[in-house]
Amino acid sequence: MIRDVYIALGSNVGDRLAHLRAALEALEALDGTALVAVSNAVESEPWGVTEQPSFANAVAHVATSIEGDRLLEALKDIEAALGRKSGMRYGPRPIDLDILLIGDEEWATADLAVPHPRLAERDFVVTPLLEIAPEARWPDGTLITRERATEGRVTGSLGPVPGFEPMTPPPGGWVTAGRAEGGGWEAVSSARFQYHAGTSFATQLMFDAAVLEQEGIPIAWDPMPPTEEYSPWSLPRLYRLLVPSSFADRARRALLEARAGVPLVDDGDIAPGDVRAGDAQEDD
């Protein structure tokens, strides 16, 4: 089963954005896992131990077939590979990865609690989470809000995590108003032209377009299909595959499953995104 999972990332040692980028690249490399969206990075006040540098935080949405407990182990391995060591609780760290939401699952083990009882109190988690998942809900269906988010205050925006700009919402969100009668369109796939790659950069985009057309999902291009514009003299450009906003969730799931070689199932068989424990400034 494909699960929608939201993961908090935090760093306050060294090049913070470089650490976030390395962690996202490691998440992308996990078997049975695809990165769907990444929030803008925010800067936040230290929580717990206040005498330390400010944190850079972000939240990533991944679709994965990995069970929650195994995913937690994978995140610990990534942390160790990126230089995290045991130390002061709530203290400085090059990287911290915490599972926030796992469909509508609830976990209660020694290592994993879903949902985290204090998730809603962490501004550095709630703010980037709601940027990419404004309709995020607790397992009982209640909307997650920032009303109680008074700890670890966000103090500024650091912009997209380098290298993940196409997966990061622009100001105002992904919806591009006015591109279609009756509503906006959202980007579900993108690729950037590179001189050395010829037309190969467009292979995944064209595959994605074929998948969506087969599923009967309307598509559009921004600025145009890459194969229509290719020229060795073209300027580097980002191409985006768009679908109407009302089809966006269905389209993203279809693409993730097609890329993973997983047979498509009805939406009712796919868990919507909801919670695990931890936060991007807290040791598990």
DRENPA-3360 file (N, C-alpha, C; in nm, 2 decimals, always signed):
BEGIN
1 = MIRDVYIA = +0.08/-0.12/+0.00/+0.00/+0.00/+0.00/+0.09/+0.12/+0.00 ~ +0.05/+0.22/-0.08/+0.12/+0.35/-0.08/+0.07/+0.44/+0.03 ~ +0.16/+0.49/+0.11/+0.12/+0.58/+0.22/+0.17/+0.72/+0.20 ~ +0.08/+0.82/+0.23/+0.12/+0.96/+0.22/+0.18/+0.99/+0.36 ~ +0.31/+1.03/+0.36/+0.38/+1.05/+0.48/+0.44/+1.20/+0.48 ~ +0.43/+1.27/+0.59/+0.49/+1.40/+0.60/+0.61/+1.39/+0.70 ~ +0.72/+1.44/+0.66/+0.85/+1.43/+0.74/+0.90/+1.57/+0.77 ~ +0.93/+1.60/+0.90/+0.99/+1.72/+0.94/+1.14/+1.71/+0.93;
9 = LGSNVGDR = +1.20/+1.82/+0.88/+1.35/+1.82/+0.87/+1.40/+1.95/+0.95 ~ +1.51/+1.93/+1.02/+1.56/+2.05/+1.09/+1.71/+2.04/+1.10 ~ +1.78/+2.16/+1.10/+1.93/+2.16/+1.11/+1.96/+2.30/+1.17 ~ +2.06/+2.30/+1.26/+2.12/+2.42/+1.31/+2.27/+2.42/+1.33 ~ +2.33/+2.33/+1.26/+2.48/+2.32/+1.26/+2.54/+2.33/+1.12 ~ +2.64/+2.41/+1.10/+2.70/+2.42/+0.97/+2.61/+2.48/+0.87 ~ +2.62/+2.43/+0.74/+2.54/+2.48/+0.63/+2.40/+2.41/+0.64 ~ +2.31/+2.48/+0.70/+2.18/+2.42/+0.74/+2.10/+2.38/+0.61;
17 = LAHLRAAL = +2.10/+2.46/+0.51/+2.02/+2.43/+0.39/+2.09/+2.31/+0.31 ~ +2.22/+2.31/+0.32/+2.29/+2.19/+0.25/+2.25/+2.06/+0.32 ~ +2.24/+2.07/+0.45/+2.20/+1.95/+0.53/+2.06/+1.91/+0.49 ~ +1.97/+2.00/+0.48/+1.83/+1.97/+0.44/+1.83/+1.91/+0.30 ~ +1.91/+1.97/+0.21/+1.91/+1.91/+0.08/+1.96/+1.77/+0.08 ~ +2.07/+1.74/+0.15/+2.13/+1.61/+0.15/+2.02/+1.51/+0.21 ~ +1.95/+1.55/+0.31/+1.85/+1.46/+0.37/+1.74/+1.43/+0.27 ~ +1.69/+1.53/+0.19/+1.59/+1.51/+0.09/+1.64/+1.42/-0.02;
25 = EALEALDG = +1.76/+1.44/-0.06/+1.82/+1.35/-0.16/+1.82/+1.20/-0.11 ~ +1.85/+1.18/+0.02/+1.85/+1.05/+0.08/+1.71/+0.99/+0.09 ~ +1.61/+1.08/+0.12/+1.48/+1.03/+0.12/+1.43/+0.98/-0.02 ~ +1.47/+1.06/-0.12/+1.44/+1.02/-0.26/+1.49/+0.89/-0.30 ~ +1.61/+0.85/-0.24/+1.68/+0.73/-0.28/+1.62/+0.61/-0.21 ~ +1.53/+0.62/-0.11/+1.48/+0.51/-0.04/+1.39/+0.42/-0.13 ~ +1.40/+0.29/-0.12/+1.32/+0.20/-0.21/+1.18/+0.22/-0.18 ~ +1.10/+0.22/-0.29/+0.95/+0.23/-0.27/+0.91/+0.36/-0.23;
33 = TALVAVSN = +0.99/+0.47/-0.25/+0.95/+0.60/-0.20/+0.97/+0.70/-0.31 ~ +0.88/+0.80/-0.31/+0.89/+0.91/-0.41/+0.86/+1.04/-0.33 ~ +0.94/+1.14/-0.36/+0.92/+1.27/-0.30/+0.81/+1.35/-0.38 ~ +0.71/+1.40/-0.31/+0.60/+1.46/-0.37/+0.61/+1.62/-0.37 ~ +0.64/+1.67/-0.25/+0.65/+1.81/-0.23/+0.74/+1.84/-0.11 ~ +0.80/+1.97/-0.12/+0.89/+2.01/-0.01/+0.84/+2.16/+0.02 ~ +0.83/+2.19/+0.15/+0.79/+2.32/+0.19/+0.91/+2.42/+0.17 ~ +0.89/+2.54/+0.17/+1.00/+2.64/+0.18/+1.06/+2.62/+0.32;
41 = AVESEPWG = +1.19/+2.64/+0.33/+1.26/+2.64/+0.45/+1.23/+2.76/+0.53 ~ +1.21/+2.74/+0.66/+1.19/+2.85/+0.75/+1.30/+2.86/+0.86 ~ +1.32/+2.97/+0.92/+1.41/+2.98/+1.03/+1.33/+2.99/+1.16 ~ +1.37/+2.92/+1.26/+1.29/+2.92/+1.39/+1.38/+2.93/+1.51 ~ +1.31/+2.98/+1.62/+1.38/+2.99/+1.75/+1.41/+2.85/+1.80 ~ +1.53/+2.83/+1.87/+1.55/+2.71/+1.93/+1.45/+2.68/+2.04 ~ +1.42/+2.55/+2.06/+1.32/+2.52/+2.16/+1.38/+2.41/+2.25 ~ +1.35/+2.42/+2.38/+1.41/+2.32/+2.47/+1.54/+2.37/+2.53;
49 = VTEQPSFA = +1.64/+2.38/+2.45/+1.77/+2.44/+2.49/+1.78/+2.57/+2.40 ~ +1.76/+2.68/+2.47/+1.75/+2.81/+2.39/+1.89/+2.87/+2.35 ~ +1.99/+2.83/+2.43/+2.13/+2.89/+2.40/+2.20/+2.80/+2.29 ~ +2.15/+2.82/+2.17/+2.21/+2.75/+2.05/+2.16/+2.82/+1.93 ~ +2.23/+2.80/+1.81/+2.19/+2.87/+1.69/+2.04/+2.84/+1.65 ~ +1.99/+2.93/+1.57/+1.85/+2.91/+1.52/+1.85/+2.79/+1.42 ~ +1.73/+2.73/+1.41/+1.72/+2.62/+1.32/+1.66/+2.66/+1.18 ~ +1.70/+2.58/+1.08/+1.63/+2.58/+0.95/+1.54/+2.46/+0.95;
57 = NAVAHVAT = +1.42/+2.48/+0.92/+1.32/+2.37/+0.92/+1.24/+2.36/+0.79 ~ +1.20/+2.24/+0.75/+1.11/+2.22/+0.64/+1.03/+2.10/+0.66 ~ +0.93/+2.08/+0.58/+0.85/+1.96/+0.58/+0.84/+1.90/+0.44 ~ +0.86/+1.77/+0.43/+0.85/+1.70/+0.30/+0.74/+1.60/+0.30 ~ +0.67/+1.60/+0.19/+0.56/+1.50/+0.16/+0.62/+1.39/+0.08 ~ +0.62/+1.27/+0.12/+0.66/+1.16/+0.05/+0.55/+1.05/+0.03 ~ +0.55/+0.98/-0.07/+0.46/+0.86/-0.09/+0.55/+0.74/-0.08 ~ +0.52/+0.65/+0.01/+0.61/+0.53/+0.03/+0.53/+0.41/+0.06;
65 = SIEGDRLL = +0.59/+0.30/+0.03/+0.53/+0.17/+0.06/+0.60/+0.11/+0.19 ~ +0.69/+0.19/+0.25/+0.76/+0.14/+0.37/+0.67/+0.16/+0.50 ~ +0.66/+0.06/+0.58/+0.59/+0.07/+0.70/+0.65/+0.17/+0.80 ~ +0.57/+0.23/+0.89/+0.61/+0.33/+0.98/+0.74/+0.30/+1.06 ~ +0.74/+0.18/+1.12/+0.86/+0.15/+1.20/+0.98/+0.13/+1.12 ~ +0.97/+0.07/+1.00/+1.09/+0.06/+0.91/+1.13/+0.19/+0.86 ~ +1.03/+0.28/+0.83/+1.07/+0.41/+0.78/+1.15/+0.49/+0.89 ~ +1.10/+0.48/+1.02/+1.17/+0.54/+1.13/+1.32/+0.50/+1.13;
73 = EALKDIEA = +1.34/+0.37/+1.11/+1.48/+0.31/+1.11/+1.56/+0.37/+1.00 ~ +1.50/+0.39/+0.88/+1.56/+0.45/+0.77/+1.60/+0.59/+0.79 ~ +1.51/+0.67/+0.86/+1.55/+0.80/+0.89/+1.66/+0.81/+0.99 ~ +1.67/+0.72/+1.08/+1.78/+0.72/+1.18/+1.91/+0.69/+1.10 ~ +1.91/+0.60/+1.01/+2.03/+0.57/+0.93/+2.07/+0.70/+0.85 ~ +1.97/+0.77/+0.79/+2.01/+0.89/+0.72/+2.07/+1.00/+0.81 ~ +2.02/+1.01/+0.93/+2.07/+1.11/+1.03/+2.22/+1.07/+1.06 ~ +2.24/+0.94/+1.08/+2.38/+0.90/+1.12/+2.47/+0.93/+1.00;
81 = ALGRKSGM = +2.43/+0.90/+0.88/+2.51/+0.91/+0.76/+2.55/+1.06/+0.74 ~ +2.46/+1.15/+0.78/+2.48/+1.29/+0.77/+2.55/+1.36/+0.89 ~ +2.60/+1.28/+0.98/+2.68/+1.33/+1.09/+2.61/+1.35/+1.22 ~ +2.49/+1.31/+1.24/+2.43/+1.33/+1.37/+2.48/+1.22/+1.47 ~ +2.51/+1.27/+1.59/+2.56/+1.18/+1.69/+2.48/+1.20/+1.82 ~ +2.48/+1.10/+1.91/+2.41/+1.12/+2.03/+2.47/+1.24/+2.11 ~ +2.38/+1.31/+2.18/+2.43/+1.43/+2.25/+2.32/+1.48/+2.34 ~ +2.33/+1.61/+2.37/+2.24/+1.68/+2.45/+2.10/+1.67/+2.39;
89 = RYGPRPID = +2.00/+1.64/+2.48/+1.86/+1.63/+2.43/+1.82/+1.78/+2.39 ~ +1.76/+1.79/+2.28/+1.72/+1.92/+2.23/+1.83/+2.01/+2.19 ~ +1.95/+1.96/+2.18/+2.07/+2.04/+2.15/+2.10/+2.05/+2.01 ~ +2.21/+2.12/+1.97/+2.24/+2.14/+1.83/+2.26/+2.01/+1.75 ~ +2.23/+2.01/+1.62/+2.24/+1.89/+1.54/+2.25/+1.93/+1.39 ~ +2.33/+1.85/+1.32/+2.33/+1.88/+1.17/+2.21/+1.85/+1.10 ~ +2.13/+1.75/+1.15/+2.01/+1.71/+1.08/+1.92/+1.64/+1.18 ~ +1.79/+1.66/+1.17/+1.69/+1.59/+1.25/+1.58/+1.56/+1.16;
97 = LDILLIGD = +1.53/+1.43/+1.16/+1.42/+1.39/+1.07/+1.32/+1.32/+1.16 ~ +1.20/+1.37/+1.14/+1.09/+1.31/+1.22/+0.96/+1.29/+1.14 ~ +0.90/+1.18/+1.15/+0.78/+1.15/+1.08/+0.67/+1.22/+1.15 ~ +0.59/+1.30/+1.07/+0.48/+1.37/+1.13/+0.34/+1.30/+1.10 ~ +0.32/+1.26/+0.98/+0.19/+1.21/+0.94/+0.21/+1.08/+0.86 ~ +0.13/+0.98/+0.89/+0.13/+0.86/+0.81/-0.01/+0.82/+0.78 ~ -0.07/+0.87/+0.68/-0.20/+0.84/+0.65/-0.29/+0.86/+0.77 ~ -0.39/+0.77/+0.79/-0.47/+0.78/+0.91/-0.43/+0.68/+1.02;
105 = EEWATADL = -0.30/+0.63/+1.01/-0.25/+0.53/+1.10/-0.23/+0.59/+1.24 ~ -0.24/+0.51/+1.34/-0.20/+0.55/+1.48/-0.10/+0.45/+1.53 ~ +0.01/+0.49/+1.59/+0.11/+0.41/+1.64/+0.13/+0.44/+1.79 ~ +0.16/+0.34/+1.87/+0.19/+0.36/+2.01/+0.29/+0.25/+2.05 ~ +0.42/+0.28/+2.02/+0.52/+0.19/+2.05/+0.63/+0.27/+2.13 ~ +0.73/+0.20/+2.18/+0.84/+0.27/+2.25/+0.91/+0.37/+2.17 ~ +0.91/+0.35/+2.04/+0.99/+0.44/+1.95/+0.90/+0.53/+1.86 ~ +0.78/+0.49/+1.84/+0.69/+0.56/+1.75/+0.55/+0.59/+1.81;
113 = AVPHPRLA = +0.52/+0.72/+1.81/+0.38/+0.75/+1.86/+0.31/+0.83/+1.75 ~ +0.20/+0.79/+1.71/+0.12/+0.85/+1.60/-0.02/+0.87/+1.65 ~ -0.07/+0.99/+1.65/+0.00/+1.12/+1.62/+0.09/+1.17/+1.74 ~ +0.18/+1.25/+1.71/+0.26/+1.31/+1.81/+0.18/+1.40/+1.90 ~ +0.18/+1.38/+2.03/+0.09/+1.46/+2.12/+0.11/+1.61/+2.12 ~ +0.24/+1.65/+2.07/+0.27/+1.80/+2.08/+0.29/+1.86/+1.94 ~ +0.25/+1.78/+1.83/+0.28/+1.83/+1.70/+0.22/+1.97/+1.68 ~ +0.09/+1.99/+1.72/+0.02/+2.11/+1.70/+0.08/+2.23/+1.77;
121 = ERDFVVTP = +0.17/+2.21/+1.87/+0.23/+2.32/+1.95/+0.35/+2.37/+1.89 ~ +0.41/+2.31/+1.78/+0.54/+2.34/+1.73/+0.52/+2.43/+1.60 ~ +0.55/+2.56/+1.61/+0.53/+2.65/+1.50/+0.62/+2.60/+1.38 ~ +0.74/+2.56/+1.41/+0.84/+2.53/+1.31/+0.80/+2.40/+1.23 ~ +0.70/+2.33/+1.29/+0.65/+2.21/+1.22/+0.52/+2.24/+1.15 ~ +0.43/+2.31/+1.22/+0.29/+2.34/+1.17/+0.30/+2.43/+1.05 ~ +0.38/+2.54/+1.06/+0.38/+2.63/+0.95/+0.43/+2.57/+0.81 ~ +0.54/+2.50/+0.81/+0.57/+2.44/+0.68/+0.48/+2.32/+0.64;
129 = LLEIAPEA = +0.43/+2.25/+0.74/+0.33/+2.14/+0.71/+0.21/+2.20/+0.63 ~ +0.15/+2.31/+0.69/+0.03/+2.36/+0.63/+0.06/+2.43/+0.50 ~ +0.18/+2.47/+0.48/+0.21/+2.53/+0.35/+0.19/+2.43/+0.23 ~ +0.23/+2.30/+0.25/+0.22/+2.20/+0.15/+0.10/+2.11/+0.17 ~ +0.03/+2.12/+0.29/-0.08/+2.03/+0.31/-0.18/+2.11/+0.39 ~ -0.24/+2.22/+0.33/-0.34/+2.30/+0.41/-0.46/+2.23/+0.47 ~ -0.49/+2.11/+0.41/-0.60/+2.04/+0.46/-0.56/+1.92/+0.55 ~ -0.44/+1.92/+0.60/-0.39/+1.81/+0.69/-0.48/+1.79/+0.81;
137 = RWPDGTLI = -0.50/+1.66/+0.84/-0.60/+1.63/+0.94/-0.54/+1.53/+1.04 ~ -0.59/+1.53/+1.16/-0.57/+1.43/+1.26/-0.64/+1.30/+1.22 ~ -0.61/+1.18/+1.27/-0.68/+1.06/+1.23/-0.83/+1.06/+1.25 ~ -0.88/+1.15/+1.34/-1.02/+1.16/+1.36/-1.09/+1.25/+1.26 ~ -1.01/+1.30/+1.17/-1.07/+1.39/+1.07/-1.07/+1.54/+1.10 ~ -1.02/+1.57/+1.22/-1.01/+1.71/+1.26/-0.90/+1.78/+1.19 ~ -0.92/+1.90/+1.14/-0.81/+1.98/+1.07/-0.70/+2.01/+1.17 ~ -0.58/+2.00/+1.12/-0.47/+2.06/+1.20/-0.46/+2.21/+1.17;
145 = TRERATEG = -0.45/+2.28/+1.28/-0.44/+2.43/+1.27/-0.32/+2.48/+1.35 ~ -0.29/+2.61/+1.33/-0.17/+2.66/+1.40/-0.22/+2.74/+1.53 ~ -0.34/+2.72/+1.57/-0.39/+2.79/+1.69/-0.31/+2.77/+1.81 ~ -0.25/+2.65/+1.83/-0.18/+2.61/+1.95/-0.03/+2.62/+1.93 ~ +0.02/+2.66/+1.81/+0.16/+2.66/+1.77/+0.23/+2.78/+1.83 ~ +0.27/+2.76/+1.96/+0.34/+2.87/+2.03/+0.48/+2.84/+2.06 ~ +0.53/+2.72/+2.04/+0.67/+2.69/+2.07/+0.75/+2.68/+1.94 ~ +0.88/+2.72/+1.96/+0.97/+2.72/+1.84/+0.92/+2.81/+1.73;
153 = RVTGSLGP = +0.90/+2.93/+1.76/+0.84/+3.03/+1.67/+0.92/+3.04/+1.54 ~ +0.85/+3.05/+1.43/+0.91/+3.08/+1.30/+0.95/+3.22/+1.30 ~ +1.07/+3.26/+1.26/+1.11/+3.40/+1.26/+1.14/+3.45/+1.12 ~ +1.14/+3.37/+1.02/+1.16/+3.41/+0.89/+1.16/+3.30/+0.79 ~ +1.16/+3.34/+0.66/+1.17/+3.24/+0.55/+1.31/+3.24/+0.49 ~ +1.35/+3.12/+0.46/+1.48/+3.10/+0.40/+1.47/+3.06/+0.25 ~ +1.34/+3.05/+0.20/+1.32/+3.02/+0.06/+1.33/+2.87/+0.04 ~ +1.32/+2.83/-0.09/+1.33/+2.68/-0.12/+1.46/+2.62/-0.08;
161 = VPGFEPMT = +1.45/+2.49/-0.04/+1.57/+2.41/-0.02/+1.64/+2.40/-0.16 ~ +1.77/+2.44/-0.17/+1.84/+2.43/-0.30/+1.83/+2.30/-0.36 ~ +1.79/+2.30/-0.49/+1.78/+2.17/-0.57/+1.64/+2.12/-0.57 ~ +1.55/+2.18/-0.48/+1.41/+2.12/-0.48/+1.31/+2.23/-0.51 ~ +1.35/+2.33/-0.58/+1.26/+2.44/-0.61/+1.14/+2.40/-0.69 ~ +1.15/+2.30/-0.79/+1.03/+2.26/-0.86/+0.92/+2.19/-0.77 ~ +0.96/+2.14/-0.65/+0.87/+2.08/-0.56/+0.82/+2.17/-0.45 ~ +0.86/+2.30/-0.45/+0.83/+2.39/-0.35/+0.72/+2.49/-0.39;
169 = PPPGGWVT = +0.62/+2.51/-0.31/+0.51/+2.60/-0.35/+0.56/+2.74/-0.38 ~ +0.52/+2.81/-0.48/+0.56/+2.95/-0.50/+0.47/+3.03/-0.41 ~ +0.50/+3.16/-0.40/+0.41/+3.25/-0.32/+0.26/+3.24/-0.37 ~ +0.17/+3.21/-0.27/+0.03/+3.20/-0.31/-0.01/+3.05/-0.34 ~ +0.09/+2.96/-0.33/+0.06/+2.82/-0.36/+0.07/+2.78/-0.50 ~ +0.04/+2.65/-0.52/+0.06/+2.59/-0.65/-0.05/+2.62/-0.75 ~ -0.16/+2.66/-0.71/-0.27/+2.68/-0.80/-0.24/+2.80/-0.89 ~ -0.25/+2.78/-1.02/-0.23/+2.89/-1.12/-0.37/+2.94/-1.16;
177 = AGRAEGGG = -0.41/+3.04/-1.11/-0.55/+3.09/-1.14/-0.56/+3.13/-1.29 ~ -0.68/+3.11/-1.34/-0.71/+3.16/-1.48/-0.66/+3.07/-1.59 ~ -0.59/+2.96/-1.56/-0.54/+2.88/-1.67/-0.65/+2.79/-1.73 ~ -0.76/+2.77/-1.66/-0.87/+2.69/-1.71/-1.00/+2.75/-1.66 ~ -1.10/+2.74/-1.74/-1.23/+2.79/-1.70/-1.28/+2.71/-1.58 ~ -1.33/+2.79/-1.48/-1.39/+2.72/-1.36/-1.29/+2.69/-1.26 ~ -1.16/+2.72/-1.27/-1.07/+2.68/-1.16/-0.93/+2.69/-1.21 ~ -0.84/+2.67/-1.11/-0.69/+2.68/-1.14/-0.64/+2.54/-1.18;
185 = WEAVSSAR = -0.51/+2.54/-1.21/-0.43/+2.42/-1.24/-0.32/+2.41/-1.15 ~ -0.27/+2.29/-1.12/-0.16/+2.26/-1.03/-0.05/+2.18/-1.10 ~ +0.07/+2.21/-1.07/+0.18/+2.13/-1.13/+0.19/+2.00/-1.05 ~ +0.20/+1.89/-1.13/+0.22/+1.75/-1.07/+0.35/+1.69/-1.11 ~ +0.42/+1.75/-1.20/+0.55/+1.69/-1.25/+0.62/+1.81/-1.32 ~ +0.76/+1.80/-1.31/+0.84/+1.91/-1.37/+0.98/+1.86/-1.41 ~ +1.04/+1.92/-1.50/+1.18/+1.89/-1.54/+1.24/+2.01/-1.60 ~ +1.37/+2.02/-1.58/+1.45/+2.14/-1.63/+1.54/+2.09/-1.74;
193 = FQYHAGTS = +1.53/+2.17/-1.86/+1.62/+2.14/-1.97/+1.77/+2.16/-1.93 ~ +1.85/+2.07/-1.97/+2.00/+2.08/-1.95/+2.06/+2.06/-2.08 ~ +2.16/+2.14/-2.12/+2.23/+2.13/-2.24/+2.29/+1.99/-2.27 ~ +2.35/+1.93/-2.17/+2.42/+1.80/-2.19/+2.33/+1.69/-2.20 ~ +2.20/+1.71/-2.17/+2.11/+1.59/-2.16/+2.02/+1.58/-2.29 ~ +2.03/+1.67/-2.38/+1.95/+1.66/-2.50/+1.80/+1.66/-2.46 ~ +1.73/+1.57/-2.53/+1.58/+1.56/-2.50/+1.56/+1.46/-2.39 ~ +1.66/+1.39/-2.33/+1.64/+1.29/-2.23/+1.57/+1.35/-2.10;
201 = FATQLMFD = +1.59/+1.48/-2.08/+1.53/+1.54/-1.96/+1.38/+1.53/-1.96 ~ +1.32/+1.52/-2.08/+1.18/+1.52/-2.10/+1.11/+1.38/-2.09 ~ +1.20/+1.28/-2.08/+1.14/+1.14/-2.08/+1.04/+1.12/-1.97 ~ +1.08/+1.15/-1.85/+0.98/+1.13/-1.74/+0.86/+1.21/-1.75 ~ +0.87/+1.34/-1.80/+0.75/+1.42/-1.82/+0.66/+1.36/-1.92 ~ +0.71/+1.31/-2.03/+0.62/+1.26/-2.13/+0.56/+1.13/-2.08 ~ +0.63/+1.05/-2.01/+0.58/+0.93/-1.94/+0.46/+0.97/-1.85 ~ +0.48/+1.07/-1.77/+0.38/+1.11/-1.68/+0.26/+1.16/-1.75;
209 = AAVLEQEG = +0.28/+1.24/-1.86/+0.17/+1.28/-1.94/+0.08/+1.17/-1.99 ~ +0.15/+1.06/-2.04/+0.08/+0.95/-2.10/+0.00/+0.87/-1.99 ~ +0.06/+0.86/-1.87/-0.01/+0.80/-1.76/-0.14/+0.88/-1.73 ~ -0.13/+1.01/-1.72/-0.25/+1.09/-1.68/-0.35/+1.08/-1.79 ~ -0.31/+1.08/-1.92/-0.41/+1.08/-2.03/-0.48/+0.94/-2.03 ~ -0.40/+0.84/-1.99/-0.46/+0.70/-1.99/-0.57/+0.69/-1.87 ~ -0.54/+0.77/-1.77/-0.64/+0.77/-1.65/-0.75/+0.87/-1.68 ~ -0.75/+0.94/-1.79/-0.86/+1.03/-1.82/-0.85/+1.16/-1.75;
217 = IPIAWDPM = -0.73/+1.20/-1.71/-0.71/+1.32/-1.63/-0.67/+1.43/-1.73 ~ -0.74/+1.55/-1.73/-0.70/+1.65/-1.83/-0.56/+1.71/-1.79 ~ -0.48/+1.74/-1.89/-0.34/+1.79/-1.87/-0.32/+1.92/-1.95 ~ -0.23/+2.00/-1.90/-0.18/+2.12/-1.97/-0.03/+2.13/-1.95 ~ +0.03/+2.22/-2.02/+0.18/+2.24/-2.01/+0.21/+2.38/-1.98 ~ +0.32/+2.41/-1.90/+0.37/+2.54/-1.87/+0.52/+2.54/-1.90 ~ +0.57/+2.60/-2.00/+0.50/+2.69/-2.09/+0.44/+2.61/-2.21 ~ +0.50/+2.50/-2.24/+0.45/+2.41/-2.35/+0.52/+2.28/-2.34;
225 = PPTEEYSP = +0.47/+2.18/-2.42/+0.54/+2.05/-2.41/+0.69/+2.06/-2.45 ~ +0.78/+2.01/-2.37/+0.92/+2.03/-2.39/+0.97/+1.98/-2.53 ~ +0.90/+1.88/-2.58/+0.94/+1.82/-2.71/+0.91/+1.92/-2.83 ~ +0.82/+2.01/-2.80/+0.78/+2.11/-2.91/+0.88/+2.22/-2.92 ~ +0.96/+2.24/-2.82/+1.05/+2.36/-2.81/+1.20/+2.32/-2.82 ~ +1.23/+2.19/-2.81/+1.37/+2.16/-2.80/+1.46/+2.21/-2.92 ~ +1.56/+2.27/-2.88/+1.66/+2.32/-2.97/+1.80/+2.33/-2.90 ~ +1.90/+2.29/-2.97/+2.03/+2.30/-2.90/+2.07/+2.44/-2.85;
233 = WSLPRLYR = +1.99/+2.54/-2.91/+2.02/+2.68/-2.87/+1.92/+2.73/-2.77 ~ +1.83/+2.65/-2.72/+1.73/+2.70/-2.63/+1.79/+2.74/-2.50 ~ +1.73/+2.83/-2.43/+1.78/+2.87/-2.30/+1.73/+2.76/-2.20 ~ +1.80/+2.73/-2.09/+1.75/+2.64/-1.99/+1.62/+2.69/-1.94 ~ +1.52/+2.59/-1.93/+1.39/+2.63/-1.89/+1.33/+2.52/-1.81 ~ +1.24/+2.56/-1.72/+1.16/+2.46/-1.64/+1.03/+2.43/-1.71 ~ +1.00/+2.31/-1.73/+0.87/+2.27/-1.79/+0.79/+2.20/-1.68 ~ +0.66/+2.24/-1.68/+0.57/+2.18/-1.58/+0.45/+2.12/-1.65;
241 = LLVPSSFA = +0.41/+2.00/-1.59/+0.29/+1.93/-1.64/+0.18/+1.96/-1.54 ~ +0.07/+2.02/-1.59/-0.04/+2.07/-1.50/-0.16/+1.98/-1.52 ~ -0.24/+1.98/-1.41/-0.38/+1.92/-1.41/-0.47/+2.02/-1.34 ~ -0.60/+2.01/-1.37/-0.69/+2.09/-1.29/-0.68/+2.06/-1.14 ~ -0.70/+2.17/-1.06/-0.68/+2.15/-0.92/-0.77/+2.03/-0.86 ~ -0.89/+2.02/-0.91/-0.98/+1.91/-0.86/-0.93/+1.77/-0.89 ~ -0.83/+1.76/-0.99/-0.77/+1.63/-1.02/-0.63/+1.61/-0.96 ~ -0.58/+1.71/-0.88/-0.44/+1.71/-0.84/-0.41/+1.59/-0.76;
249 = DRARRALL = -0.49/+1.56/-0.65/-0.45/+1.45/-0.56/-0.45/+1.32/-0.64 ~ -0.56/+1.30/-0.72/-0.57/+1.17/-0.79/-0.45/+1.16/-0.89 ~ -0.41/+1.27/-0.95/-0.30/+1.27/-1.05/-0.17/+1.23/-0.98 ~ -0.14/+1.29/-0.86/-0.01/+1.27/-0.79/-0.01/+1.12/-0.75 ~ -0.12/+1.07/-0.70/-0.12/+0.93/-0.66/-0.09/+0.83/-0.78 ~ -0.16/+0.87/-0.90/-0.14/+0.78/-1.02/+0.00/+0.79/-1.06 ~ +0.06/+0.90/-1.06/+0.20/+0.91/-1.10/+0.30/+0.83/-1.01 ~ +0.28/+0.85/-0.88/+0.36/+0.78/-0.79/+0.35/+0.63/-0.80;
257 = EARAGVPL = +0.23/+0.58/-0.82/+0.21/+0.44/-0.83/+0.27/+0.39/-0.97 ~ +0.25/+0.47/-1.07/+0.30/+0.43/-1.20/+0.45/+0.42/-1.20 ~ +0.52/+0.52/-1.14/+0.66/+0.52/-1.13/+0.72/+0.41/-1.05 ~ +0.64/+0.37/-0.95/+0.69/+0.26/-0.86/+0.65/+0.12/-0.92 ~ +0.57/+0.12/-1.03/+0.53/-0.01/-1.08/+0.42/-0.07/-1.00 ~ +0.35/+0.01/-0.92/+0.24/-0.05/-0.83/+0.11/-0.03/-0.91 ~ +0.03/-0.14/-0.91/-0.10/-0.13/-0.98/-0.18/-0.02/-0.91 ~ -0.26/+0.06/-1.00/-0.34/+0.16/-0.94/-0.46/+0.10/-0.87;
265 = VDDGDIAP = -0.50/+0.16/-0.75/-0.61/+0.12/-0.68/-0.70/+0.23/-0.66 ~ -0.82/+0.20/-0.61/-0.92/+0.31/-0.59/-0.87/+0.40/-0.48 ~ -0.91/+0.53/-0.49/-0.87/+0.63/-0.39/-0.90/+0.58/-0.24 ~ -1.01/+0.51/-0.23/-1.04/+0.46/-0.10/-0.94/+0.36/-0.04 ~ -0.86/+0.30/-0.12/-0.76/+0.21/-0.07/-0.62/+0.28/-0.04 ~ -0.62/+0.41/-0.06/-0.49/+0.48/-0.04/-0.51/+0.57/+0.08 ~ -0.43/+0.55/+0.18/-0.45/+0.63/+0.30/-0.41/+0.78/+0.28 ~ -0.50/+0.87/+0.32/-0.47/+1.01/+0.31/-0.36/+1.04/+0.42;
273 = GDVRAGDA = -0.29/+1.16/+0.40/-0.18/+1.19/+0.49/-0.22/+1.23/+0.63 ~ -0.17/+1.15/+0.73/-0.18/+1.19/+0.88/-0.07/+1.14/+0.96 ~ -0.05/+1.11/+1.09/+0.06/+1.15/+1.19/+0.16/+1.04/+1.24 ~ +0.29/+1.07/+1.28/+0.39/+1.01/+1.36/+0.45/+1.11/+1.46 ~ +0.53/+1.06/+1.55/+0.58/+1.14/+1.65/+0.70/+1.22/+1.62 ~ +0.74/+1.30/+1.71/+0.87/+1.37/+1.69/+0.85/+1.51/+1.64 ~ +0.95/+1.59/+1.64/+0.95/+1.72/+1.58/+1.09/+1.75/+1.53 ~ +1.11/+1.85/+1.45/+1.24/+1.87/+1.38/+1.34/+1.93/+1.48;
281 = QEDD = +1.30/+1.95/+1.61/+1.40/+2.00/+1.70/+1.41/+1.90/+1.82 ~ +1.36/+1.78/+1.81/+1.35/+1.70/+1.93/+1.41/+1.56/+1.90 ~ +1.49/+1.51/+2.00/+1.54/+1.38/+1.99/+1.42/+1.28/+2.01 ~ +1.43/+1.17/+1.93/+1.32/+1.07/+1.95/+1.36/+0.99/+2.08;
% end
